Amino acid sequence: MRCEVCGNEYDKAFEVVSAGQRHVFDCFECAIHLVAPICERCGCKVIGHGAEVAGRFYCGAHCAREMEATVELRDRVEAR
């Protein structure tokens, strides 16, 4: 299969289905480049859980708090 980002034909390419669309990539870097959301505040690619507020994506709670009128949003860490 051929990567739709870089064009590399690779025997270990993989498919990702996102929002009902099928994509083919040769590496995670290309997948992130094409399908990862972009933080509304700092512009970085959101490759972790991130935060979503009213359909807008942020890399984390800090950026979301800076842009949104809420102080209740926070990063979650679960103690085990």
C-alpha positions in Angstrom: 0.0 0.0 0.0 1.1 3.6 -0.6 1.1 6.2 2.1 -1.2 9.1 1.2 1.0 11.7 3.0 4.6 10.9 1.8 3.8 8.5 -1.1 6.1 5.8 0.2 5.0 2.3 -0.9 5.6 0.0 2.1 4.7 -3.6 2.9 3.9 -2.7 6.5 1.6 0.3 5.8 -1.6 0.4 7.8 -5.1 1.8 7.6 -6.8 4.3 9.9 -10.5 5.0 9.7 -11.3 8.5 11.1 -14.7 10.2 10.8 -15.7 7.5 8.3 -12.8 8.1 6.0 -10.2 5.5 5.3 -6.5 6.5 5.2 -3.3 4.6 4.5 0.0 5.5 6.2 3.4 4.0 6.3 4.2 5.4 9.8 2.6 7.1 12.8 4.3 10.4 11.9 2.4 10.6 8.6 -0.9 9.6 10.4 -0.4 12.3 13.0 0.4 14.9 10.3 -2.8 14.2 8.5 -5.5 13.3 11.1 -4.4 14.7 14.5 -6.4 17.7 15.5 -4.5 21.0 16.1 -4.7 22.9 19.4 -6.8 26.0 19.0 -4.4 28.0 21.3 -0.8 26.9 20.7 -1.1 25.2 17.3 0.5 21.9 18.3 -0.8 18.6 17.1 -2.9 16.9 19.7 -1.6 13.3 19.9 -2.7 12.5 23.4 -6.1 12.8 25.0 -6.2 16.6 24.8 -9.3 18.5 25.7 -12.4 19.3 23.7 -14.7 22.2 24.5 -17.7 22.9 22.4 -16.1 21.2 19.4 -12.8 23.0 19.7 -9.6 21.0 20.5 -6.8 21.8 22.8 -3.6 19.9 23.7 -4.5 20.1 27.4 -6.4 21.8 30.1 -3.9 24.7 30.3 -4.5 25.8 26.7 -8.3 25.2 27.0 -8.5 27.4 30.2 -6.5 30.2 28.4 -9.1 30.2 25.6 -12.4 29.2 27.2 -14.5 30.9 29.8 -14.3 28.0 32.2 -12.0 27.3 35.2 -13.5 23.8 35.8 -11.5 22.2 33.0 -8.5 20.3 34.3 -6.2 17.5 33.3 -7.2 14.2 34.8 -4.8 12.0 36.6 -6.2 8.9 38.3 -4.4 7.6 41.4 -4.2 3.9 41.6 
